Every structure is written in structure tokens, then in C-alpha cells.
Amino acid sequence: MKNLLRSEQAMQLALVIIALYYQSIHFAWWLWPVLFLAPDLSMVGYLINSRVGAVLYNIAHHKAVAGVLIIAGVVGHLHVVLFVGLLLWGHSSFDRIMGYGLKYPDSFDHTHLGFIGQNK
């Protein structure tokens, strides 16, 4: 089952990369890894406590948030909003391929996909 779920996320990531390629926003290639990793800045909430960290992390990694941005970008012809939505969707898919899921408020290691790190 784990490999089936990972393959599903890999396909979603591939579709996002294709969609981003056809976007009308052009930028330097080196910005791609920087922007792709930007949602992980939401982990700064863990400096306050695990509950705040989980809320911020989950907002930045929830595919419904990405979906709303994608829809708003398409409907409103807002290319930057569409780009951000696609970027969030792709980043979330990549995280799930790597085994990182949405966080429970008790600790960073407790995700909807199970435990990560030393608590595995």
C-alpha cells in the first residue's frame, strides 16, 4: 500500500511539474529549488510550540489550500496565484513521497502517514 500511495504522489508531482512548465511566468532556473522548498519555512512555528508549528505546517502543506489557490488563479486569470498553488501542490506531493505527512499537534514526528525520524 505504501508504494501505491507513493506512486500516486509521484504522478501528482509530475503533473504539477508539467503544468508549471507551461505557466506563463518565467523565472531563472535556480529559483525553482528555492521556491520549491519555501513551504518548509512554515516549520518556524515549531520554535513557538508544537501546536503552532503543526497548524502553520499543515496550512502550508494541505492540498486543499493549494487547490483553492489553483482554482482562484485559473478563474481570476492570476498567474502568480496559480503558480503558488501549483508549487504548494507539488511540494506537498514530494513531501508525501518522502514519507512526511500533515502533522499532529503533539510532535513534529507524528504525521498522518505515521511516525518519522527516531520515533518510527
Secondary structure, 3 states (H helix, E strand, C coil): CHHHHHHHHHHHHHHHHHHHHCCCCCCCCCHHHHHHHHHHHHHHHHHCCHHHHHHHHHHHHCHHHHHHHHHHHHHCCCHHHHHHHHHHHHHHHHHHHCCCCCECCCCCCEECCEECHHHC
